[in-house]
Amino acid sequence: MFSCVLSVKKYEDGTEKLRQTLIDQGLDPEDENIRAAFFDDATFTDGTYNLAKEARWSTIIQTPAPGLNVALDTALHSIATGSKDLKGCFIEGTFTNRNLAPNDIKKLVDEVNKISHKTFGEEKDLIGHVYEYFLKEFAVNATKEEGEFYTPHDVVQLIASMIEPYDGTLYDPCCGSGGMFIQSAALVKSKQGDINRINIYGQEKDAATYRLAKMNLALRGLSHNLGATNDSSFTHDLHKGLYFNYIMANSPFNLKGWYDENLKNDPRWADYQTPPVGNANYAWILHILSHLKHTDGVAGFLLANGALNDSDTLEIRKN
C-alpha cells in the first residue's frame, strides 16, 4: 500500500525537476505554450509516469481526510489504466475496501508528503529502496511459502557476478518480485554499464507476486516483459520459442504439483526424459536449458542440495 502511494508522489518530484530544467534553459514553465509542450504530456526517463490530474499528489494532498480512500483508489485506477507497464499492478478498491480510519490514511499521506527530492538530495532510487526494504522485511517474517518471492541480496549478487549480464536478454522463469532483475541492474550500473542494453523477460505464477514484480521494475524505470498475466512457466510458457543470453533463477525448491498430463511429451525434455512428477527441480533445469541461447547463453540458478544426487534424475544428469 505504501509503495502505491509513493508511485503517485514520484510524479510531483519529476515535474519539479522538469520545471527547474526549463528555468535553467531560459524558458518560463508558467508560459501557456511551454506548459502545453512540456507538462500536458510530460516524458520522463527515470521511471516516472505522466499522471492525469486525479492521480497527482497535489490533488491527493488537498483532499479532506474522509475522501482520501476514494481519492487514492481513483489515482491508482488512473495510473493502472494509463500505463502499459503498470496495468494490472493494483487491485481495485485497495483503500475503499479496507476498514481504514480516515485519520490513519491522512497520517500516512502527511508522512509521505515529507518525502521529496529536496529532502533526499541526489538519491536516485529512494522509492525503489523503500519498496525493496518492505519486500525484504515481509520475507524475513513470512512462512517459507510466502517468502518464495524474495531472494536474499547476497545470493543474487553472487549469481549476477558470475554470469555478468551486461548486454543482451535476461530471463527469470520464476521471477518472484523481480529481485534478480533489480540487483542485476544495480551491478551493471556499478560497472558503469548501460541498463538500457539489457532486455528483461520473466514469468511468475502467483498473481499477487506478479503485481509486485511489475511495480518493482516500474518504480526503477526498467523496461520489461513479464507476459500479459501471471501463469505457470511449465503449463503455459509465456516466452515459448525465445532464447536468452542470460538466465537467472531461484526456483521453488522441491516443488510439487507442477506436472500436468499435457506435459508428458513436452519438447523441453524430449532429449532427456520426463522429470519426476513429484519434484520440479529438474523440470526447472530443463526449462532453463530450453530457453538458453545455444552459442553463448549462460545461466545461474539455485537448487536444493538434494538435487545433486536424486536417484530418479540420474539419466537426466548424465545427459
Phi and psi in degrees as a GROMACS rama.xvg file:
@    title "Ramachandran Plot"
@    xaxis  label "Phi"
@    yaxis  label "Psi"
@TYPE xy
-60.0326  -42.369  PHE-2
-66.3972  -31.9223  SER-3
-63.3788  -42.6551  CYS-4
-65.3305  -40.1908  VAL-5
-62.162  -34.7436  LEU-6
-63.5784  -31.8512  SER-7
-71.5256  -41.8973  VAL-8
-64.0378  -31.2972  LYS-9
-61.21  -31.6531  LYS-10
-61.1822  -41.468  TYR-11
-62.3535  -41.852  GLU-12
-63.6984  -38.3438  ASP-13
-64.4002  -43.0402  GLY-14
-69.6787  -34.4393  THR-15
-64.6369  -40.0867  GLU-16
-62.8883  -42.14  LYS-17
-63.6379  -40.8804  LEU-18
-57.9641  -46.7835  ARG-19
-65.6039  -37.3816  GLN-20
-62.2134  -42.346  THR-21
-63.4999  -43.1027  LEU-22
-61.9139  -43.8434  ILE-23
-60.7787  -28.153  ASP-24
-91.606  8.45852  GLN-25
81.0198  18.5896  GLY-26
-106.093  149.472  LEU-27
-95.9071  109.111  ASP-28
-65.9392  -12.9476  PRO-29
-89.9383  -11.0198  GLU-30
-64.2958  135.777  ASP-31
-57.6239  -43.3044  GLU-32
-69.4707  -37.7891  ASN-33
-65.4749  -43.1387  ILE-34
-62.6164  -41.5938  ARG-35
-65.1626  -37.0264  ALA-36
-76.6794  -35.6294  ALA-37
-110.244  -27.995  PHE-38
-106.93  -28.1106  PHE-39
-64.1538  -32.136  ASP-40
-140.207  64.9449  ASP-41
-64.2286  145.942  ALA-42
-119.742  129.093  THR-43
-121.635  153.09  PHE-44
-113.426  7.73474  THR-45
-115.784  20.3577  ASP-46
92.4111  -0.370054  GLY-47
-78.0762  139.343  THR-48
-107.471  140.441  TYR-49
-70.4196  128.323  ASN-50
-115.021  145.021  LEU-51
-69.4279  162.979  ALA-52
-56.5709  -40.4728  LYS-53
-68.8055  -14.3235  GLU-54
-102.917  0.821411  ALA-55
-83.3433  149.693  ARG-56
-61.8441  -35.3446  TRP-57
-59.8604  -32.0666  SER-58
-73.1441  -44.8233  THR-59
-66.1918  -44.821  ILE-60
-66.7099  -23.072  ILE-61
-91.1421  -1.66575  GLN-62
-81.3165  130.396  THR-63
-60.5606  152.384  PRO-64
-49.6317  -44.8706  ALA-65
-62.7682  -20.923  PRO-66
-103.444  3.71039  GLY-67
-67.5846  -37.6014  LEU-68
-55.9456  -49.2361  ASN-69
-66.4458  -41.7735  VAL-70
-62.7  -40.9187  ALA-71
-69.2428  -41.0524  LEU-72
-66.535  -36.4816  ASP-73
-63.4611  -40.8475  THR-74
-64.1306  -44.907  ALA-75
-66.1981  -38.4278  LEU-76
-63.407  -41.4224  HIS-77
-63.9905  -42.2663  SER-78
-63.6138  -45.5923  ILE-79
-65.2353  -38.8959  ALA-80
-79.7205  -19.4693  THR-81
-98.8613  -1.31479  GLY-82
-131.786  127.165  SER-83
-63.7351  -41.9151  LYS-84
-69.3305  -30.297  ASP-85
-100.318  2.9774  LEU-86
-62.1267  127.292  LYS-87
84.3163  2.10167  GLY-88
-76.2954  -28.3522  CYS-89
-111.052  143.293  PHE-90
-86.4167  129.852  ILE-91
-58.287  134.369  GLU-92
77.9781  26.355  GLY-93
-53.275  -40.8533  THR-94
-97.4432  -40.6028  PHE-95
-73.2442  -24.7293  THR-96
-85.9891  -0.985542  ASN-97
-108.213  148.522  ARG-98
-83.8008  71.1135  ASN-99
-105.687  127.817  LEU-100
-67.056  136.258  ALA-101
-52.9523  -40.0607  PRO-102
-68.1105  -30.7706  ASN-103
-66.8658  -42.5692  ASP-104
-63.2943  -40.5125  ILE-105
-62.4101  -40.4171  LYS-106
-63.4672  -41.067  LYS-107
-62.7059  -45.8967  LEU-108
-61.8418  -41.5556  VAL-109
-64.2298  -37.663  ASP-110
-66.2546  -44.6065  GLU-111
-64.0293  -32.3909  VAL-112
-64.2426  -18.948  ASN-113
-76.9566  -16.7612  LYS-114
-82.748  124.804  ILE-115
-154.834  166.151  SER-116
-64.4913  -26.9104  HIS-117
-68.716  -41.7526  LYS-118
-67.7983  -40.2242  THR-119
-103.777  11.1902  PHE-120
55.5296  -121.923  GLY-121
-89.4672  7.98553  GLU-122
-60.9587  115.871  GLU-123
-87.1437  -21.6352  LYS-124
-135.155  40.6058  ASP-125
-57.5134  -49.8801  LEU-126
-62.5142  -40.9986  ILE-127
-62.3577  -40.1831  GLY-128
-66.0021  -41.5439  HIS-129
-61.6405  -44.1019  VAL-130
-62.2431  -45.9698  TYR-131
-64.8929  -35.1204  GLU-132
-60.462  -45.4722  TYR-133
-68.6135  -36.0521  PHE-134
-60.8895  -44.1931  LEU-135
-65.5561  -46.398  LYS-136
-61.7427  -38.1266  GLU-137
-65.5344  -42.1186  PHE-138
-64.8997  -39.2068  ALA-139
-62.1346  -36.503  VAL-140
-99.7831  7.27435  ASN-141
-93.2075  168.696  ALA-142
-72.3716  169.843  THR-143
-57.335  -42.7615  LYS-144
-66.2811  -41.9244  GLU-145
-69.9378  -27.7311  GLU-146
-81.3211  -1.12522  GLY-147
-63.0101  -23.5135  GLU-148
-79.8536  -6.63088  PHE-149
-123.908  126.932  TYR-150
-106.774  129.364  THR-151
-52.3679  144.347  PRO-152
-55.1788  -46.1795  HIS-153
-62.2691  -34.7381  ASP-154
-67.9833  -45.8914  VAL-155
-63.6541  -41.9502  VAL-156
-58.9584  -41.184  GLN-157
-63.6573  -48.9338  LEU-158
-63.9785  -44.5457  ILE-159
-62.8515  -38.7568  ALA-160
-67.1157  -30.5314  SER-161
-75.7999  -43.1127  MET-162
-95.9976  -15.3095  ILE-163
49.242  69.9857  GLU-164
-80.6358  74.7022  PRO-165
-94.9125  -21.786  TYR-166
-157.284  120.942  ASP-167
127.563  -149.129  GLY-168
-105.111  137.993  THR-169
-124.427  130.111  LEU-170
-130.749  140.974  TYR-171
-134.661  113.023  ASP-172
-76.7199  -8.99535  PRO-173
-141.896  66.6908  CYS-174
-75.8812  -7.09324  CYS-175
55.4915  -131.201  GLY-176
-90.8203  10.2721  SER-177
90.6343  13.3002  GLY-178
-60.781  -35.9447  GLY-179
-58.9486  -42.6735  MET-180
-68.4582  -45.2468  PHE-181
-60.4158  -48.7594  ILE-182
-73.6735  -28.6611  GLN-183
-66.348  -40.6116  SER-184
-62.6802  -39.3005  ALA-185
-63.96  -38.5844  ALA-186
-65.546  -42.1745  LEU-187
-59.8324  -44.2279  VAL-188
-62.306  -41.2946  LYS-189
-64.8591  -23.5872  SER-190
-95.019  15.2143  LYS-191
59.636  29.3003  GLN-192
-87.2387  175.909  GLY-193
-111.029  110.464  ASP-194
-67.532  -16.4228  ILE-195
-71.2205  -10.2631  ASN-196
-91.9971  2.19452  ARG-197
-107.828  123.602  ILE-198
-101.428  119.546  ASN-199
-96.0836  130.365  ILE-200
-130.141  142.374  TYR-201
-160.531  172.427  GLY-202
-151.008  144.752  GLN-203
-144.4  134.351  GLU-204
-79.7854  -41.5259  LYS-205
-75.5305  129.709  ASP-206
-62.9079  -46.3164  ALA-207
-65.856  -40.8512  ALA-208
-69.6543  -34.6442  THR-209
-58.5758  -43.3472  TYR-210
-65.5807  -39.1495  ARG-211
-59.148  -43.7271  LEU-212
-63.122  -45.4521  ALA-213
-61.552  -43.8759  LYS-214
-64.8208  -44.1433  MET-215
-58.3768  -45.3514  ASN-216
-71.3464  -39.7751  LEU-217
-63.9549  -40.7586  ALA-218
-63.7927  -25.7586  LEU-219
-90.7831  -4.82559  ARG-220
72.2231  26.1354  GLY-221
-96.1011  119.317  LEU-222
-69.2547  144.735  SER-223
-158.244  161.662  HIS-224
-133.371  100.84  ASN-225
-103.747  15.5839  LEU-226
83.4291  165.842  GLY-227
-75.083  -16.4141  ALA-228
-159.364  172.455  THR-229
-76.3251  144.081  ASN-230
-171.987  166.755  ASP-231
-78.6548  133.222  SER-232
-67.1032  -21.6806  SER-233
-82.3634  -52.9283  PHE-234
-86.5475  -20.7219  THR-235
-147.509  78.7319  HIS-236
-69.5881  108.112  ASP-237
-74.3799  -11.097  LEU-238
-122.056  32.366  HIS-239
-57.5812  134.025  LYS-240
89.53  -4.54315  GLY-241
-98.1028  145.197  LEU-242
-123.604  138.417  TYR-243
-119.533  151.032  PHE-244
-70.9314  -38.6358  ASN-245
-134.574  140.464  TYR-246
-133.151  128.697  ILE-247
-125.862  141.829  MET-248
-159.641  143.942  ALA-249
-122.553  80.5116  ASN-250
-73.1673  150.31  SER-251
-57.4843  126.334  PRO-252
-67.8224  134.787  PHE-253
52.3562  41.2581  ASN-254
-65.0738  129.774  LEU-255
-103.528  165.529  LYS-256
72.1877  17.8769  GLY-257
-86.6378  -22.0045  TRP-258
-84.2668  147.236  TYR-259
-136.682  142.524  ASP-260
-56.5351  -27.6981  GLU-261
-67.1234  -11.7949  ASN-262
-91.9476  0.66329  LEU-263
-55.5267  -45.7429  LYS-264
-111.285  33.9669  ASN-265
-63.1931  135.903  ASP-266
-62.803  -19.5104  PRO-267
-63.9677  -27.7113  ARG-268
-120.707  20.6892  TRP-269
-62.3365  -34.2444  ALA-270
-88.3584  3.06056  ASP-271
-124.822  -106.947  TYR-272
-162.869  164.793  GLN-273
-65.2699  127.507  THR-274
-62.0089  157.347  PRO-275
-53.8933  129.599  PRO-276
-71.481  -17.8088  VAL-277
-94.5534  3.88277  GLY-278
-156.384  122.152  ASN-279
-89.9721  4.50575  ALA-280
-52.3165  -48.6536  ASN-281
-82.336  -19.1355  TYR-282
-65.604  -39.4655  ALA-283
-63.572  -44.4564  TRP-284
-59.15  -48.9837  ILE-285
-68.9849  -32.7764  LEU-286
-63.8138  -44.7574  HIS-287
-61.9081  -46.1852  ILE-288
-59.9291  -34.9227  LEU-289
-68.4358  -19.2127  SER-290
-105.818  -0.209708  HIS-291
-87.3461  134.031  LEU-292
-59.8956  132.201  LYS-293
-69.8707  -29.8039  HIS-294
-84.7173  -45.9919  THR-295
-138.284  16.0463  ASP-296
-71.5748  145.227  GLY-297
-139.994  139.221  VAL-298
-128.359  147.34  ALA-299
-135.417  124.306  GLY-300
-151.441  162.244  PHE-301
-101.57  144.947  LEU-302
-141.608  157.733  LEU-303
-64.4604  147.195  ALA-304
-54.0203  -37.2593  ASN-305
-61.7261  -18.2888  GLY-306
-64.7963  -18.0044  ALA-307
-77.9739  -17.0664  LEU-308
-140.105  22.6982  ASN-309
-63.3464  128.107  ASP-310
-67.426  -31.4965  SER-311
-81.6051  4.32763  ASP-312
-121.99  15.3596  THR-313
-58.5524  -44.9944  LEU-314
-65.7295  -37.2198  GLU-315
-63.8379  -43.628  ILE-316
-62.6367  -37.8239  ARG-317
-60.8257  -40.8217  LYS-318
